[in-house]
Amino acid sequence: MTTIDLDQLAKVIGKAITRHRLSKGLTQEQLAEQLGIGNEAVSRMERGIVMPTVARLVEIAVILECDVAALLSEVSSHADGQAQHLARLLSPLSTKDRTMVISVVEQLSARLQQ
């Protein structure tokens, strides 16, 4: 059975919430207001001190207009989840910059496989 470091999981999810919140231009206070909780509760989630429940993650995803998977895929050890995360990182880049990043990843991958 695989063991999961819940503290690390909470921190990674918290960082994902922070990144998505900032990309929507929301403050912690605004997110807290929409969730009907105090901004200290949002702060604790974003710092990884408190693990949000599944229901709370769904609420957050709706407010931040993203899939719940977007908040969780960064913690995935599966190639599909990691590929989705990379796709989100690449999407705002220009075609030229995406090509450059893909080239670097290809070179790094080839080197690590040796």
C-alpha positions as CSV (number, residue, x, y, z in Angstrom):
1,M,0.0,0.0,0.0
2,T,1.3,3.5,-0.9
3,T,1.7,5.9,2.0
4,I,0.7,9.5,1.4
5,D,2.4,12.4,3.2
6,L,-0.8,14.4,4.1
7,D,1.1,17.4,5.2
8,Q,2.9,17.7,1.9
9,L,-0.4,17.0,0.0
10,A,-2.1,19.9,1.9
11,K,0.8,22.2,1.0
12,V,0.7,21.4,-2.7
13,I,-3.1,21.7,-2.9
14,G,-2.8,25.0,-1.0
15,K,-0.2,26.3,-3.5
16,A,-2.5,25.3,-6.4
17,I,-5.4,27.2,-4.7
18,T,-3.2,30.3,-4.3
19,R,-2.1,30.2,-7.9
20,H,-5.6,29.8,-9.3
21,R,-6.9,32.5,-7.0
22,L,-4.3,34.9,-8.0
23,S,-4.8,34.1,-11.7
24,K,-8.5,35.1,-11.2
25,G,-7.4,38.3,-9.5
26,L,-9.1,37.5,-6.2
27,T,-7.8,38.3,-2.8
28,Q,-8.0,35.8,0.1
29,E,-10.7,37.9,1.5
30,Q,-12.8,37.8,-1.7
31,L,-12.5,34.0,-1.9
32,A,-13.4,33.7,1.8
33,E,-16.4,35.8,1.3
34,Q,-17.6,33.7,-1.6
35,L,-17.0,30.6,0.4
36,G,-18.8,32.0,3.4
37,I,-15.8,31.5,5.7
38,G,-13.2,33.7,7.3
39,N,-10.1,34.8,5.4
40,E,-7.9,33.1,8.0
41,A,-9.5,29.8,7.0
42,V,-8.5,30.5,3.4
43,S,-5.0,31.5,4.6
44,R,-4.6,28.2,6.5
45,M,-5.7,26.2,3.4
46,E,-3.3,28.0,1.2
47,R,-0.4,27.6,3.6
48,G,-1.2,23.8,3.8
49,I,-2.0,24.0,7.5
50,V,-5.6,22.8,6.9
51,M,-6.6,20.2,4.2
52,P,-9.8,21.3,2.5
53,T,-12.6,18.7,2.3
54,V,-13.6,17.4,-1.1
55,A,-16.8,19.4,-0.9
56,R,-14.8,22.6,-0.1
57,L,-12.4,21.8,-3.1
58,V,-15.4,21.6,-5.4
59,E,-16.7,25.0,-4.1
60,I,-13.3,26.5,-4.6
61,A,-13.0,25.1,-8.1
62,V,-16.4,26.5,-9.0
63,I,-15.4,30.0,-7.7
64,L,-12.0,29.9,-9.4
65,E,-13.6,28.5,-12.6
66,C,-11.3,25.5,-12.8
67,D,-11.7,21.8,-12.6
68,V,-11.1,20.1,-9.2
69,A,-8.6,18.1,-11.1
70,A,-6.6,21.2,-11.7
71,L,-6.2,21.7,-8.0
72,L,-5.2,18.0,-7.5
73,S,-3.2,17.1,-10.7
74,E,-0.1,18.9,-9.5
75,V,0.1,16.3,-6.6
76,S,-0.4,13.4,-9.0
77,S,2.4,10.9,-9.4
78,H,0.6,9.6,-12.6
79,A,1.9,10.7,-16.0
80,D,-1.6,11.8,-17.1
81,G,-2.1,14.2,-14.2
82,Q,1.4,15.5,-14.6
83,A,0.9,16.0,-18.4
84,Q,-2.3,18.0,-17.6
85,H,-0.3,20.2,-15.2
86,L,2.4,20.8,-17.9
87,A,-0.4,21.6,-20.5
88,R,-1.7,24.3,-18.1
89,L,1.7,25.7,-17.7
90,L,2.3,25.8,-21.4
91,S,-1.0,27.2,-22.5
92,P,-0.4,30.9,-21.8
93,L,3.0,30.8,-23.7
94,S,3.5,31.8,-27.3
95,T,4.0,29.1,-29.9
96,K,7.7,29.9,-30.0
97,D,8.1,29.7,-26.2
98,R,6.1,26.4,-26.0
99,T,8.4,24.9,-28.7
100,M,11.4,26.0,-26.8
101,V,10.1,24.4,-23.5
102,I,9.2,21.2,-25.3
103,S,12.7,21.0,-26.7
104,V,14.3,21.5,-23.3
105,V,12.0,18.8,-21.8
106,E,12.8,16.4,-24.6
107,Q,16.6,16.9,-24.1
108,L,16.3,16.5,-20.4
109,S,14.2,13.4,-20.7
110,A,16.7,11.8,-23.1
111,R,19.5,12.6,-20.8
112,L,17.8,11.2,-17.7
113,Q,16.9,8.0,-19.6
114,Q,20.6,7.2,-20.2
